[in-house]
Amino acid sequence: MTRQVRAVRVRCQYKRAGSAAPVEMLHRFRALTGKRATGQVLDIGAFAPEDLLGYRHIRYLALIGAPAEVERARADLVVDPVDADPAQLPFPAAAFDVVVSRFALCCAAKPRAVLQEVSRVLRPLGQLLFLEHTRAPGVIGRAQDEAQEMLRGTSHCRLNVEVLLHVQLSGLVVHRADWFWPAGQVRVPLVQGVATHPDPQYERELGWLRGSTGRTGDPPWPGR
């Protein structure tokens, strides 16, 4: 696989010293990746050796944004550290069975571009497994927006990335989303989930309905 050197420099607040993500949520996510990650896997944002320990049935593991101690965590795996921008992945289309994203979208200048790249390199039956902090609904979300304005131009990660919305706008379908509100970080809730490409049958039926609507003279569907 061809490589393209362009690493992300912004670091997620949950990866900074003294501000670790809740252990319970990390354990749950590591259990999820251990069960579902198989075959060819791309891992974006692994930051502790424990992140790789649950992997069982992997043929090839590409790591983006992982420190050296993580890269050395599994001598039994074919591990390929890649220094690249997640918004410009240096891999061919449909290269991976599973993509794992850990606190990576908040560090991206264009989170949707990252997810569009993930969608591109994910095989038709592949899965995206994600653990990210996200914009909250309501008053807390508005507070995150205001805080983000004050942090604009700094090296801090973005507080108000609407993770589930960006996943859907990238063309993927969220099948599971679990929220977690850390006691010490109530303004930065976490969301863990699983997303896939839309079911081909669903896409065919949706295309048929859109075509059918157009032929009957009814107003076109949004986005046509």
Backbone hydrogen bonds in HBPLUS format (Angstrom, degrees):
<---DONOR---> <-ACCEPTOR-->    atom                        ^
c    i                          cat <-CA-CA->   ^        H-A-AA   ^      H-
h    n   atom  resd res      DA  || num        DHA   H-A  angle D-A-AA Bond
n    s   type  num  typ     dist DA aas  dist angle  dist       angle   num
A0006-ARG N   A0083-ASP O   3.23 MM  77  6.09 142.7  2.38 106.5 117.3     1
A0015-LYS N   A0012-CYS O   2.91 MM   3  5.32 159.1  1.96 112.8 119.6     2
A0016-ARG N   A0013-GLN O   3.27 MM   3  5.23 162.3  2.30 100.6 105.7     3
A0019-SER N   A0016-ARG O   3.21 MM   3  5.66 156.3  2.27 135.6 133.6     4
A0026-LEU N   A0022-PRO O   3.11 MM   4  6.45 159.9  2.16 153.6 159.8     5
A0027-HIS N   A0023-VAL O   2.91 MM   4  6.12 161.9  1.94 156.6 160.9     6
A0028-ARG N   A0024-GLU O   3.03 MM   4  6.28 156.4  2.09 145.4 152.0     7
A0029-PHE N   A0025-MET O   2.94 MM   4  6.16 156.5  2.00 148.4 154.7     8
A0030-ARG N   A0026-LEU O   2.86 MM   4  6.07 159.4  1.91 151.3 157.2     9
A0031-ALA N   A0027-HIS O   2.94 MM   4  6.13 149.9  2.03 143.9 152.0    10
A0032-LEU N   A0028-ARG O   2.98 MM   4  6.23 150.7  2.07 141.0 149.1    11
A0033-THR N   A0029-PHE O   2.89 MM   4  6.20 164.4  1.92 156.1 158.9    12
A0034-GLY N   A0030-ARG O   2.94 MM   4  6.00 151.8  2.02 139.4 147.7    13
A0035-LYS N   A0031-ALA O   3.12 MM   4  6.32 144.0  2.25 141.9 149.9    14
A0036-ARG N   A0032-LEU O   3.05 MM   4  6.21 159.7  2.09 152.4 157.9    15
A0037-ALA N   A0033-THR O   2.89 MM   4  5.25 156.8  1.94 141.7 145.4    16
A0039-GLY N   A0057-HIS O   2.83 MM  18  6.35 142.1  1.98 157.8 151.5    17
A0059-ARG N   A0039-GLY O   2.85 MM  20  5.02 156.6  1.90 119.6 127.6    18
A0060-TYR N   A0039-GLY O   3.45 MM  21  6.65 165.0  2.48 136.4 135.1    19
A0097-ASP N   A0040-GLN O   2.82 MM  57  5.28 145.8  1.94 137.1 148.0    20
A0098-VAL N   A0040-GLN O   3.31 MM  58  6.68 157.1  2.37 156.7 159.4    21
A0041-VAL N   A0060-TYR O   2.93 MM  19  6.20 171.7  1.94 159.5 162.0    22
A0062-ALA N   A0041-VAL O   2.90 MM  21  6.34 163.5  1.93 160.9 164.8    23
A0042-LEU N   A0098-VAL O   3.01 MM  56  6.46 158.3  2.06 153.2 159.8    24
A0100-VAL N   A0042-LEU O   2.76 MM  58  6.18 162.8  1.79 162.0 167.7    25
A0043-ASP N   A0062-ALA O   2.80 MM  19  6.09 173.9  1.81 174.6 175.0    26
A0064-ILE N   A0043-ASP O   2.94 MM  21  6.32 159.8  1.98 160.4 161.8    27
A0044-ILE N   A0100-VAL O   2.73 MM  56  5.98 177.2  1.73 166.2 166.1    28
A0102-ARG N   A0044-ILE O   2.91 MM  58  6.28 166.2  1.93 170.3 174.2    29
A0045-GLY N   A0064-ILE O   2.88 MM  19  6.17 169.1  1.89 177.2 173.8    30
A0051-ASP N   A0048-ALA O   2.85 MM   3  5.52 156.2  1.91 121.9 129.2    31
A0052-LEU N   A0049-PRO O   3.12 MM   3  5.90 159.6  2.16 120.3 125.0    32
A0053-LEU N   A0050-GLU O   3.26 MM   3  5.13 146.0  2.39  97.2 106.7    33
A0055-TYR N   A0052-LEU O   3.28 MM   3  5.76 157.8  2.33 113.4 119.4    34
A0061-LEU N   A0078-VAL O   2.92 MM  17  6.10 156.2  1.98 172.9 171.6    35
A0080-ASP N   A0061-LEU O   2.78 MM  19  6.09 161.5  1.81 161.7 164.3    36
A0063-LEU N   A0080-ASP O   3.02 MM  17  6.08 160.4  2.06 131.6 135.8    37
A0082-VAL N   A0063-LEU O   2.78 MM  19  5.83 174.5  1.78 168.3 166.3    38
A0070-VAL N   A0067-PRO O   3.03 MM   3  5.54 136.1  2.23 111.4 122.9    39
A0071-GLU N   A0067-PRO O   3.19 MM   4  6.56 158.4  2.23 151.0 157.5    40
A0072-ARG N   A0068-ALA O   3.15 MM   4  6.42 140.2  2.31 146.2 155.7    41
A0073-ALA N   A0070-VAL O   2.97 MM   3  5.02 164.3  1.99 110.5 115.3    42
A0077-LEU N   A0074-ARG O   3.35 MM   3  5.66 168.8  2.36 108.9 112.2    43
A0088-GLN N   A0085-ASP O   2.82 MM   3  5.38 165.6  1.84 123.7 128.4    44
A0094-ALA N   A0120-ARG O   2.93 MM  26  6.29 164.2  1.96 139.3 142.1    45
A0095-ALA N   A0121-VAL O   2.82 MM  26  5.16 115.1  2.25 114.0 128.5    46
A0096-PHE N   A0121-VAL O   2.89 MM  25  6.03 163.9  1.92 172.7 173.3    47
A0123-ARG N   A0096-PHE O   2.89 MM  27  5.77 162.3  1.92 168.6 162.8    48
A0127-GLN N   A0097-ASP O   3.07 MM  30  6.63 145.9  2.19 144.8 152.3    49
A0099-VAL N   A0127-GLN O   2.95 MM  28  6.43 157.4  2.01 155.9 162.0    50
A0129-LEU N   A0099-VAL O   2.85 MM  30  6.26 163.1  1.88 162.2 168.1    51
A0101-SER N   A0129-LEU O   2.87 MM  28  6.29 159.5  1.91 160.4 166.0    52
A0131-LEU N   A0101-SER O   2.89 MM  30  6.27 153.9  1.96 165.9 173.6    53
A0103-PHE N   A0131-LEU O   2.78 MM  28  6.14 170.6  1.79 164.0 167.3    54
A0107-CYS N   A0104-ALA O   3.21 MM   3  5.57 148.3  2.31 106.5 115.3    55
A0108-ALA N   A0105-LEU O   3.17 MM   3  5.26 158.8  2.22 104.8 111.3    56
A0158-ARG N   A0106-CYS O   2.97 MM  52  4.88 172.8  1.97 137.5 135.2    57
A0113-ALA N   A0110-LYS O   2.99 MM   3  5.35 123.7  2.32 106.9 121.1    58
A0114-VAL N   A0110-LYS O   3.23 MM   4  6.68 150.3  2.32 150.6 159.2    59
A0115-LEU N   A0111-PRO O   3.08 MM   4  6.44 160.8  2.12 151.4 155.6    60
A0116-GLN N   A0112-ARG O   2.83 MM   4  6.06 146.2  1.94 146.6 156.6    61
A0117-GLU N   A0113-ALA O   3.02 MM   4  6.23 149.9  2.12 142.4 149.7    62
A0118-VAL N   A0114-VAL O   2.88 MM   4  6.23 152.4  1.96 146.7 155.4    63
A0119-SER N   A0115-LEU O   2.84 MM   4  6.04 158.0  1.89 143.5 149.1    64
A0120-ARG N   A0116-GLN O   2.97 MM   4  6.18 146.0  2.09 136.6 146.0    65
A0121-VAL N   A0117-GLU O   2.98 MM   4  6.30 158.7  2.03 155.1 158.7    66
A0122-LEU N   A0118-VAL O   3.03 MM   4  5.99 122.5  2.37 142.9 157.0    67
A0126-GLY N   A0123-ARG O   2.80 MM   3  4.78 164.5  1.82 116.6 119.0    68
A0128-LEU N   A0195-ALA O   2.74 MM  67  5.02 169.2  1.76 155.9 158.1    69
A0195-ALA N   A0128-LEU O   2.87 MM  67  5.02 154.5  1.94 144.8 151.9    70
A0130-PHE N   A0193-GLY O   3.04 MM  63  5.42 164.8  2.06 143.5 148.3    71
A0193-GLY N   A0130-PHE O   2.91 MM  63  5.42 153.8  1.98 148.3 154.4    72
A0132-GLU N   A0191-VAL O   3.06 MM  59  5.59 166.6  2.07 154.4 156.3    73
A0191-VAL N   A0132-GLU O   2.80 MM  59  5.59 160.0  1.84 169.4 175.9    74
A0134-THR N   A0189-PRO O   2.95 MM  55  5.95 155.5  2.01 156.1 162.6    75
A0135-ARG N   A0161-VAL O   2.97 MM  26  5.41 146.5  2.08 125.3 128.1    76
A0142-ARG N   A0138-GLY O   3.14 MM   4  6.54 152.4  2.22 149.0 157.0    77
A0143-ALA N   A0139-VAL O   2.94 MM   4  6.26 149.5  2.04 146.8 155.7    78
A0144-GLN N   A0140-ILE O   2.87 MM   4  6.19 148.3  1.97 146.8 155.9    79
A0145-ASP N   A0141-GLY O   2.98 MM   4  6.32 151.2  2.06 144.9 152.6    80
A0146-GLU N   A0142-ARG O   3.06 MM   4  6.38 156.2  2.12 146.0 151.4    81
A0147-ALA N   A0143-ALA O   2.91 MM   4  6.16 161.0  1.95 149.2 154.7    82
A0148-GLN N   A0144-GLN O   2.84 MM   4  6.01 152.1  1.92 147.4 155.4    83
A0149-GLU N   A0145-ASP O   3.08 MM   4  6.37 147.2  2.19 142.8 150.9    84
A0150-MET N   A0146-GLU O   3.26 MM   4  6.64 151.1  2.35 144.3 151.0    85
A0151-LEU N   A0147-ALA O   3.06 MM   4  6.36 137.4  2.25 140.6 152.7    86
A0151-LEU N   A0148-GLN O   3.09 MM   3  4.93 124.5  2.42  90.8 105.5    87
A0152-ARG N   A0149-GLU O   3.33 MM   3  5.21 156.7  2.39  96.9 103.7    88
A0154-THR N   A0151-LEU O   2.97 MM   3  5.63 156.1  2.03 148.5 147.7    89
A0163-VAL N   A0161-VAL O   3.03 MM   2  5.60 118.6  2.43 110.2  93.6    90
A0166-HIS N   A0162-GLU O   3.02 MM   4  6.26 164.1  2.04 159.3 164.1    91
A0167-VAL N   A0163-VAL O   2.94 MM   4  6.21 156.4  2.00 155.4 162.5    92
A0168-GLN N   A0164-LEU O   3.08 MM   4  6.31 162.0  2.12 146.6 150.7    93
A0169-LEU N   A0165-LEU O   2.90 MM   4  6.15 158.4  1.95 151.8 158.5    94
A0170-SER N   A0166-HIS O   3.00 MM   4  6.10 128.9  2.27 139.2 150.8    95
A0170-SER N   A0167-VAL O   3.27 MM   3  5.27 138.6  2.45  94.6 106.0    96
A0172-LEU N   A0167-VAL O   3.36 MM   5  5.85 150.0  2.46 162.8 155.0    97
A0171-GLY N   A0168-GLN O   3.04 MM   3  5.43 161.4  2.07 110.9 116.4    98
A0173-VAL N   A0196-THR O   2.71 MM  23  5.38 165.6  1.73 161.5 166.6    99
A0196-THR N   A0173-VAL O   2.97 MM  23  5.38 150.7  2.06 141.5 147.0   100
A0175-HIS N   A0194-VAL O   2.83 MM  19  5.68 162.2  1.86 154.6 160.8   101
A0194-VAL N   A0176-ARG O   3.04 MM  18  5.25 145.0  2.17 134.1 140.6   102
A0178-ASP N   A0192-GLN O   2.71 MM  14  5.17 164.7  1.73 158.1 163.2   103
A0192-GLN N   A0178-ASP O   2.87 MM  14  5.17 161.0  1.90 146.5 152.4   104
A0180-PHE N   A0190-LEU O   2.91 MM  10  5.07 144.8  2.03 145.2 145.1   105
A0190-LEU N   A0180-PHE O   2.82 MM  10  5.07 171.1  1.83 158.2 159.9   106
A0185-GLN N   A0182-PRO O   3.11 MM   3  5.13 147.9  2.21 102.0 111.8   107
A0188-VAL N   A0185-GLN O   2.87 MM   3  5.45 165.2  1.89 121.4 126.3   108
A0202-TYR N   A0199-ASP O   2.93 MM   3  5.24 119.3  2.31 106.9 122.0   109
A0203-GLU N   A0199-ASP O   3.07 MM   4  6.48 157.0  2.13 155.2 162.2   110
A0204-ARG N   A0200-PRO O   2.91 MM   4  6.19 155.2  1.97 149.5 156.2   111
A0205-GLU N   A0201-GLN O   2.93 MM   4  6.17 162.3  1.96 149.8 154.5   112
A0206-LEU N   A0202-TYR O   2.84 MM   4  6.03 159.7  1.88 151.3 157.5   113
A0207-GLY N   A0203-GLU O   2.87 MM   4  6.01 157.5  1.92 144.8 151.2   114
A0208-TRP N   A0204-ARG O   2.86 MM   4  6.11 153.6  1.93 145.8 153.4   115
A0209-LEU N   A0205-GLU O   2.90 MM   4  6.15 158.2  1.95 148.6 154.1   116
A0210-ARG N   A0206-LEU O   2.93 MM   4  6.16 158.7  1.98 148.9 154.8   117
A0211-GLY N   A0207-GLY O   2.91 MM   4  6.08 162.7  1.94 148.3 153.4   118
A0212-SER N   A0208-TRP O   2.78 MM   4  5.90 155.2  1.84 147.5 155.3   119
A0213-THR N   A0209-LEU O   2.85 MM   4  5.98 155.1  1.91 145.6 152.0   120
A0214-GLY N   A0210-ARG O   3.02 MM   4  6.27 154.6  2.09 145.7 152.2   121
A0215-ARG N   A0211-GLY O   3.08 MM   4  6.35 149.7  2.18 144.7 152.3   122
A0216-THR N   A0212-SER O   3.23 MM   4  6.46 143.5  2.37 145.3 153.7   123
A0217-GLY N   A0214-GLY O   3.38 MM   3  5.54 159.5  2.43 102.4 108.2   124
A0224-ARG N   A0221-TRP O   3.19 MM   3  5.85 153.5  2.26 142.4 141.0   125
